[in-house]
Amino acid sequence: MSRDGEFLEYVAAHRGRMLRTARLLAGGDHHWAEDLVQTALTKLYVHWGKVRQTEGVSSYADRILINAFIDERRRFWRSRETSTAEFDDPQPPRGPDHADRLTVLDALARLPRRQRAVVVLRYFQDLDVAAVARVMDCSEGTVKSQTARALTKLRDLIDDPLDTLERAR
Amino acid sequence: MTNLKNLLDEAAGSEPQLTDADLTADLTRGRRSLRRRRIAGIATAATGTVAAVGVALSLAPSVGSTDTAAAGDGQQTVTKTCGQLRTDYGLKVTESSVAHEMAEIKLELPGFVAKPAVRPRDGQTVGTITVTNSVWDMVTFTDKPTFTTKGTVQVPPPGEHGWSDEAWRQVARNCLDRSNAVASVKLVASGKQLPGAKLWCDLKPAGWTPVVRPPANGQYRLDFLPPGGGAPLVVSADAKRVNSFTIPSAAKLNSGTQHRFTASCHPVR
């Protein structure tokens, strides 16, 4: 199979998962999530010749996604927002409980980015500590400490969702 | 944590319907990025090459300069004056006062291990060395029949591998070929005994072949041919050259005859 064919096959199988991960990372910002996925897939294509010969493409793609998410704060400009003539806001993702989703997303958005990434990788993608450390290029101890801090903050935020949301608005 | 996983799973929403347009767009973006990356790589490489060439040209000696040459041990150096060569190689002027009736003439090169001067063997008469003027422009050996004279003007070997050809050229060019400068360098000799002419001479680049030319006007000419051909380093009968010396030819010696061979070094131009 050609390079492009393999890449398209991978994208078709994993784009949805990447987009859901990106939604959590972006704290519910769907545009930002789409930007992150597109950025990650573009970088993945550039390195596809090397990546496809090794196993763990998904891990590599996750790493690109996480790095794109974390690195964006390092830019002094934010280019992902552009003005458009028409309001083109896609429908929010459907879910069983819209209020809970907003609460969780809002709580995630209040976490520092690395803590947010740790939570998403560990509890959404079900990666163990070592795998998260590899993806985030940090030590396992850092993953554990970031996880502990993130969970503590999430408990505080999610246990009192109404109050939190009120203050957020 | 199961609860948190469920909450996250719900918050992430459902997987969107993937369309062909999405796939095509992803592929197009990837190709575009790859193309830009390659162009940037080529541009960077070209810039680097241009910069490297520019630096190299700025550091390289000017083309066609006759002043650039190696001055020792095969290393490239800038052109040196005779004075610099004397300093670099420690050339010393041999005192003319010791030249009379001496069996050896020595050119001292401090810092190098000196070869012992070749002395006449037992039963032989040392040729008389006559310095015709104070600047050593001629050394004459006066021989008698059956004498084997080894007039040795010696220079210690300059280092392990000898001097480079270019170093010799520079010495010859800058120190020997000008009558006002030759006094500063007293050459050479010590190793090569030519057939038919008891000449010991190292006045040549390493690897060069000494050739004694037929005498002309009572003088012999000594050439040194460079390895692989090329213009010879001529040691000719020029009395004005400082390193002139007489070469007695055993085959042509006649009793009471003074054989005088004057040789001097000319730079190869």
HADDOCK unambig.tbl for C-alpha pairs under 7 A between the chains (distance, minus, plus):
assign (segid A and resid 8 and name CA) (segid B and resid 23 and name CA) 6.57 0.50 0.50
assign (segid A and resid 16 and name CA) (segid B and resid 15 and name CA) 4.89 0.50 0.50
assign (segid A and resid 16 and name CA) (segid B and resid 16 and name CA) 6.13 0.50 0.50
assign (segid A and resid 17 and name CA) (segid B and resid 15 and name CA) 6.82 0.50 0.50
assign (segid A and resid 20 and name CA) (segid B and resid 12 and name CA) 4.89 0.50 0.50
assign (segid A and resid 20 and name CA) (segid B and resid 13 and name CA) 6.57 0.50 0.50
assign (segid A and resid 20 and name CA) (segid B and resid 15 and name CA) 6.65 0.50 0.50
assign (segid A and resid 21 and name CA) (segid B and resid 12 and name CA) 6.74 0.50 0.50
assign (segid A and resid 23 and name CA) (segid B and resid 12 and name CA) 5.80 0.50 0.50
assign (segid A and resid 24 and name CA) (segid B and resid 12 and name CA) 5.70 0.50 0.50
assign (segid A and resid 38 and name CA) (segid B and resid 26 and name CA) 6.69 0.50 0.50
assign (segid A and resid 41 and name CA) (segid B and resid 26 and name CA) 6.73 0.50 0.50
assign (segid A and resid 42 and name CA) (segid B and resid 26 and name CA) 6.72 0.50 0.50
assign (segid A and resid 42 and name CA) (segid B and resid 29 and name CA) 5.92 0.50 0.50
assign (segid A and resid 42 and name CA) (segid B and resid 30 and name CA) 4.34 0.50 0.50
assign (segid A and resid 42 and name CA) (segid B and resid 33 and name CA) 6.88 0.50 0.50
assign (segid A and resid 43 and name CA) (segid B and resid 30 and name CA) 6.96 0.50 0.50
assign (segid A and resid 45 and name CA) (segid B and resid 30 and name CA) 5.14 0.50 0.50
assign (segid A and resid 46 and name CA) (segid B and resid 30 and name CA) 6.17 0.50 0.50
assign (segid A and resid 46 and name CA) (segid B and resid 33 and name CA) 6.86 0.50 0.50
assign (segid A and resid 46 and name CA) (segid B and resid 34 and name CA) 5.21 0.50 0.50
assign (segid A and resid 93 and name CA) (segid B and resid 13 and name CA) 5.02 0.50 0.50
assign (segid A and resid 93 and name CA) (segid B and resid 14 and name CA) 6.14 0.50 0.50
assign (segid A and resid 94 and name CA) (segid B and resid 13 and name CA) 5.99 0.50 0.50
assign (segid A and resid 94 and name CA) (segid B and resid 14 and name CA) 6.44 0.50 0.50
assign (segid A and resid 95 and name CA) (segid B and resid 10 and name CA) 6.09 0.50 0.50
assign (segid A and resid 95 and name CA) (segid B and resid 13 and name CA) 5.70 0.50 0.50
assign (segid A and resid 95 and name CA) (segid B and resid 14 and name CA) 6.97 0.50 0.50
assign (segid A and resid 101 and name CA) (segid B and resid 10 and name CA) 6.28 0.50 0.50
assign (segid A and resid 101 and name CA) (segid B and resid 11 and name CA) 4.30 0.50 0.50
assign (segid A and resid 104 and name CA) (segid B and resid 7 and name CA) 6.79 0.50 0.50
assign (segid A and resid 104 and name CA) (segid B and resid 11 and name CA) 6.47 0.50 0.50
assign (segid A and resid 105 and name CA) (segid B and resid 11 and name CA) 6.29 0.50 0.50
assign (segid A and resid 123 and name CA) (segid B and resid 4 and name CA) 6.96 0.50 0.50
assign (segid A and resid 123 and name CA) (segid B and resid 5 and name CA) 5.19 0.50 0.50
assign (segid A and resid 124 and name CA) (segid B and resid 5 and name CA) 5.63 0.50 0.50
assign (segid A and resid 124 and name CA) (segid B and resid 8 and name CA) 6.06 0.50 0.50
assign (segid A and resid 124 and name CA) (segid B and resid 9 and name CA) 6.42 0.50 0.50
